[in-house]
Amino acid sequence: MNLHTLLAALPVFAVAAALTQGGSAAATPGRFEFRTVKVKGVAHRFAVWLPPGFTKDGPKRPAILFLHGSGESGTDGEKETKVGLGPALEAHPERWPFVVVMPQKPSEFEEWWEHEDLAFAALDDAARVYRLDERRVALVGMSQGGHGAWMMAARYPDRWRCVVPICGYARAHTVAPRISRLPVWCFQGLKDDVVNPHETREIVRWLRDIEKRDGLDTTLVRATFFPDANHDAWDPAFAEPELPVWIAQHLAAK
């Protein structure tokens, strides 16, 4: 099933579907908006991507929570839009008809699980302002954010409809048993000299072993290994046209 067919069947994406069909929604391009949320008395600026034709009318919408890599850490609230998913959204907004919440972790020397309260606060704020359905959220992360995606999926498996870790490090025995019923599509460059591809392979192996042992759906786990990619596997990952289709399938209302 292609993206346009799938979106046409989903009321939550009616406006985006109208855009692809040449409807009036095309007059409203995709854009980033910036907001501020306080966590423990400290203000944090973050970004929200609104897809073409976005409107607050109608039923609540699903969303993507995106966790950036270490290099995009800071307090400006914008660097997280410059690498990875942000450029993919701007280059091909027709492929990504989702509201995307992008918190910014203040320090590159801290992990995302140390700032999960910030991630959830940004998601909660965006849900209130943009009428998002927090029961239908995809968790996506790259590099340090890929680690954050593995860890936050393991810590809160019931919060997500699916998870997409890209070149993210984690220990298989820590995350696999906790996310075995969660749809996962992970990406990794085989020439990665920052995150050992073996870690991703081990998580996938554990997940598939658990699937067999427990008789689970064997389509829950997908893994793509790019033979010529280094650590920047996020570029080919977000260029994969089937990825937003897969995410949309799991964010469909049910």
Secondary structure in CASP SS format (residue, H / E / C, confidence):
PFRMAT SS
TARGET T0000
AUTHOR 0000-0000-0000
METHOD secondary structure of the structure
MODEL  1
M C 1.00
N C 1.00
L H 1.00
H H 1.00
T H 1.00
L H 1.00
L H 1.00
A H 1.00
A C 1.00
L C 1.00
P H 1.00
V H 1.00
F H 1.00
A H 1.00
V H 1.00
A H 1.00
A H 1.00
A H 1.00
L H 1.00
T H 1.00
Q C 1.00
G C 1.00
G C 1.00
S H 1.00
A H 1.00
A H 1.00
A H 1.00
T C 1.00
P C 1.00
G C 1.00
R E 1.00
F E 1.00
E E 1.00
F E 1.00
R E 1.00
T E 1.00
V E 1.00
K E 1.00
V E 1.00
K C 1.00
G C 1.00
V E 1.00
A E 1.00
H E 1.00
R E 1.00
F E 1.00
A E 1.00
V E 1.00
W E 1.00
L E 1.00
P C 1.00
P C 1.00
G C 1.00
F C 1.00
T C 1.00
K C 1.00
D C 1.00
G C 1.00
P C 1.00
K C 1.00
R E 1.00
P E 1.00
A E 1.00
I E 1.00
L E 1.00
F E 1.00
L E 1.00
H C 1.00
G C 1.00
S H 1.00
G H 1.00
E H 1.00
S C 1.00
G C 1.00
T C 1.00
D C 1.00
G C 1.00
E C 1.00
K H 1.00
E H 1.00
T H 1.00
K C 1.00
V C 1.00
G C 1.00
L H 1.00
G H 1.00
P H 1.00
A H 1.00
L H 1.00
E H 1.00
A H 1.00
H C 1.00
P H 1.00
E H 1.00
R H 1.00
W C 1.00
P C 1.00
F C 1.00
V E 1.00
V E 1.00
V E 1.00
M E 1.00
P C 1.00
Q C 1.00
K C 1.00
P C 1.00
S C 1.00
E C 1.00
F C 1.00
E C 1.00
E C 1.00
W H 1.00
W H 1.00
E H 1.00
H H 1.00
E H 1.00
D H 1.00
L H 1.00
A H 1.00
F H 1.00
A H 1.00
A H 1.00
L H 1.00
D H 1.00
D H 1.00
A H 1.00
A H 1.00
R H 1.00
V H 1.00
Y H 1.00
R C 1.00
L E 1.00
D E 1.00
E E 1.00
R E 1.00
R E 1.00
V E 1.00
A E 1.00
L E 1.00
V E 1.00
G E 1.00
M E 1.00
S C 1.00
Q H 1.00
G H 1.00
G H 1.00
H H 1.00
G H 1.00
A H 1.00
W H 1.00
M H 1.00
M H 1.00
A H 1.00
A H 1.00
R H 1.00
Y C 1.00
P H 1.00
D H 1.00
R H 1.00
W C 1.00
R C 1.00
C E 1.00
V E 1.00
V E 1.00
P E 1.00
I E 1.00
C C 1.00
G C 1.00
Y C 1.00
A C 1.00
R C 1.00
A H 1.00
H H 1.00
T H 1.00
V H 1.00
A H 1.00
P H 1.00
R H 1.00
I C 1.00
S C 1.00
R C 1.00
L C 1.00
P C 1.00
V E 1.00
W E 1.00
C E 1.00
F E 1.00
Q E 1.00
G E 1.00
L C 1.00
K C 1.00
D C 1.00
D C 1.00
V C 1.00
V C 1.00
N C 1.00
P H 1.00
H H 1.00
E H 1.00
T H 1.00
R H 1.00
E H 1.00
I H 1.00
V H 1.00
R H 1.00
W H 1.00
L H 1.00
R H 1.00
D H 1.00
I H 1.00
E H 1.00
K H 1.00
R H 1.00
D H 1.00
G C 1.00
L C 1.00
D C 1.00
T C 1.00
T C 1.00
L C 1.00
V E 1.00
R E 1.00
A E 1.00
T E 1.00
F E 1.00
F E 1.00
P C 1.00
D C 1.00
A C 1.00
N C 1.00
H C 1.00
D C 1.00
A C 1.00
W H 1.00
D H 1.00
P H 1.00
A H 1.00
F H 1.00
A H 1.00
E C 1.00
P C 1.00
E H 1.00
L H 1.00
P H 1.00
V H 1.00
W H 1.00
I H 1.00
A H 1.00
Q H 1.00
H H 1.00
L H 1.00
A C 1.00
A C 1.00
K C 1.00
END
